[in-house]
């Protein structure tokens, strides 16, 4: 069996397990890079030495985090091959990910949020900004939301997170007002919560949401780099400032591992330093 044949089996297995199309597309690109570099070999010919040589070459142009993604994919692919009995031994057992510095998430301060709010010039901009800011949702979760996912009485929404895991998020009354105003002005029948302003009306894509936020930041002359995920960091920061425990924040953000949320514990000190740097 060759690498491309293994990929077909691996991809089918991950689809059954509910992996998202975005994840599988990223894996497919990494598989193509691997095959381009080492060839479409018989999988029994792939050795640890060969994989290390491939990854060493990749490390010359990749950041440690990106190299880590490559290593995790290769390990996952050959773990699958071994568990399914396609190889007699797993050549990736001794592959280790590069050490990475833990970066403190960057957030927006209250002044940035105010600038963004007063710059909005349409109900859609207001609704999108408020929803990102007060729910802490990932941009992909916002992209997948439908109008029917909203519970107006509870000011909440059911979002589909990573690994097709659902969770309930909550939004403010201000967000509810803008969402309703936005939906009332729409004349389309699209089920998506956020749609394009062009015809035919379609669900807003992830790049379109990101572009809308960046355009808003440029118009508002916000100095820092504003992107949808930065609202997620800001949301976590606000919860911390208001005394929320980390396990509660973990649940609200939809983190599978507590260690992912743990990095936000450093935000209190970092937030003070950020304010000092801006205003001193």
Secondary structure, 3 states (H helix, E strand, C coil): CEHHHHHHHHHHHHHHCCCCHHHHHHHHHHHHHHHHHHCCCEHHHCCHHHHHHHHHHHCCCCCHHHHHHHHHHHHHHHHHHHHCCCCCCCCCCCCCCCCCCCCCCCCCCHHHHHHHHHHCCCHHHHHHHHHHHHHCCCHHHHHHCEHHHEECCCCEEEEECHHHCEEEEECCHHHHHHHHHHHHHCCCCCCECCECCCCCCCECCHHHHHHHHHHHHHHCCCCCCCCHHHHHHHHHHHHHHCCCCHHHHHHHHCCCCHHHHHHHHHHHHHHHHHHHHHHC
